[in-house]
Amino acid sequence: MNKVLRKNWLRGIGVGAVACLLLSCEQEAVEWIDIPLADNVFFEDRPAFNSDVIEIPLFALSDLEYKLDMKQGAGISYQWEATSLPESELLLTEFHGHTIRTSDAPGDVMFYKIGRNSSSEGYMVAPFDGIHGWYFSNESNEDINILLTVSGFYTIPDE
């Protein structure tokens, strides 16, 4: 190790640690409290990690839903921004998730974020298996584009 690196290394570890190194001090035993593994913390199996940048055209006075299929406990990080929007109040957005209905029985839905914005970003962990995504309603007289960047554990459903 050259002298410059050695000096910087010694400067970073502190006087007490240097004294213990030089004098071969014994360190005190550190006790730990073992915390049991909780549900939805560790997964043996997981879907493939995905990362997509999606341009979503949204015509004037129209709406659409952009969906991701996710398993409970899977997470995503996302950011979206609307371009050519005259006023942010003219774009109604809902970020939500719902179960996949298999009968006439009611399904479950959870709203994560509702607002009128020209952009949003965040991180979400799916509370249940199902469809999770964004509803966009363009209430302006202009066609707009929404640029969505999403990364995480999801698939894009075929429709």
C-alpha positions in Angstrom: 0.0 0.0 0.0 1.5 3.4 -0.9 1.9 6.1 1.7 -0.9 8.3 0.4 -3.4 5.4 0.5 -2.2 4.4 3.9 -2.6 7.9 5.3 -6.2 8.2 3.9 -7.1 4.7 5.3 -5.8 5.6 8.8 -7.6 8.9 8.7 -10.9 7.2 8.0 -10.9 4.6 10.8 -10.3 6.9 13.8 -7.8 7.1 16.7 -9.5 4.5 18.9 -9.5 1.9 16.2 -5.9 2.6 15.3 -4.9 2.2 19.0 -6.7 -1.2 19.1 -5.0 -2.3 15.8 -1.6 -1.4 17.2 -2.2 -2.9 20.7 -4.2 -5.9 19.5 -7.2 -4.9 21.6 -10.1 -7.4 21.9 -13.4 -6.0 20.8 -16.5 -6.3 23.0 -19.1 -8.9 22.0 -22.1 -7.4 20.3 -25.5 -8.9 21.1 -28.3 -9.2 18.6 -32.0 -9.7 18.9 -33.2 -12.3 16.3 -36.3 -10.9 14.7 -38.6 -13.6 13.0 -39.0 -13.3 9.3 -42.3 -11.6 8.5 -44.6 -12.4 5.6 -44.0 -10.6 2.3 -40.3 -9.9 3.1 -38.4 -12.7 1.4 -39.5 -14.6 -1.7 -37.8 -17.7 -3.2 -39.6 -17.2 -6.5 -40.2 -13.9 -8.3 -41.2 -12.8 -11.7 -38.5 -11.4 -14.0 -37.4 -7.8 -13.4 -38.7 -5.5 -16.2 -38.1 -1.9 -17.2 -40.1 -0.1 -19.8 -40.6 3.3 -21.2 -44.0 3.6 -22.8 -45.4 6.5 -24.8 -49.2 6.6 -24.4 -51.2 8.8 -26.8 -54.3 10.2 -25.3 -56.7 12.0 -27.6 -58.6 15.1 -26.6 -61.7 14.5 -24.4 -60.9 10.8 -24.1 -59.7 8.4 -21.4 -57.9 5.1 -21.1 -56.4 2.7 -18.5 -52.9 1.4 -18.6 -52.5 -1.9 -16.8 -49.8 -4.0 -15.3 -50.3 -7.6 -14.0 -48.6 -8.0 -10.6 -48.4 -10.6 -7.8 -48.9 -9.7 -4.2 -45.7 -8.4 -2.7 -44.2 -7.4 -6.1 -43.0 -3.8 -6.4 -42.6 -1.2 -9.0 -41.0 2.2 -9.3 -42.7 4.5 -11.8 -42.7 8.0 -13.2 -45.0 9.5 -15.8 -45.4 12.9 -17.4 -48.0 14.4 -19.7 -46.8 16.5 -22.6 -48.8 19.1 -24.6 -51.3 19.4 -21.8 -52.5 23.0 -21.6 -53.3 22.9 -17.9 -52.6 20.2 -15.4 -56.1 20.4 -13.9 -57.4 19.0 -17.2 -55.9 15.6 -16.7 -57.7 13.4 -14.1 -55.5 10.5 -12.9 -56.2 7.5 -10.7 -53.5 5.0 -9.7 -55.2 1.9 -8.5 -55.3 -1.9 -8.4 -58.0 -4.5 -8.5 -58.4 -8.2 -8.3 -59.3 -10.2 -11.4 -63.0 -11.2 -11.3 -63.7 -14.8 -12.0 -67.5 -14.7 -11.3 -70.4 -12.3 -10.8 -69.2 -11.7 -7.2 -67.8 -8.2 -6.6 -64.0 -7.7 -6.9 -61.7 -5.8 -4.7 -60.3 -2.4 -5.7 -57.8 -0.2 -3.9 -57.0 3.4 -4.9 -53.4 4.4 -4.3 -53.5 8.0 -5.6 -56.1 10.2 -7.3 -55.5 13.7 -8.5 -55.2 16.2 -11.3 -51.6 16.4 -12.3 -49.4 16.6 -15.3 -46.8 14.2 -13.7 -46.4 11.8 -10.9 -43.8 9.3 -9.5 -43.6 6.8 -6.7 -43.1 3.2 -5.6 -45.8 0.7 -5.0 -45.9 -2.8 -3.6 -48.9 -4.8 -4.8 -51.3 -5.6 -1.9 -52.8 -8.5 -3.8 -52.6 -10.4 -7.0 -54.3 -8.6 -9.9 -54.2 -5.7 -12.2 -52.5 -2.5 -11.1 -52.2 0.7 -13.1 -53.3 4.1 -14.1 -56.5 5.6 -15.4 -56.0 8.8 -17.4 -58.9 11.1 -18.5 -57.9 14.0 -20.8 -60.5 16.7 -20.3 -58.6 19.1 -22.6 -59.3 19.9 -26.3 -55.7 18.9 -27.1 -54.3 15.5 -27.9 -51.5 14.7 -25.4 -48.9 12.1 -24.8 -48.1 10.4 -21.5 -44.5 9.1 -21.1 -44.5 6.3 -18.5 -41.3 4.9 -17.1 -41.8 1.8 -15.0 -39.4 -0.7 -13.5 -40.0 -3.7 -11.3 -41.7 -7.0 -11.1 -44.7 -7.0 -13.4 -46.0 -8.2 -16.8 -47.9 -6.2 -19.3 -51.2 -8.1 -19.9 -52.3 -9.0 -23.4 -55.5 -7.3 -24.5 
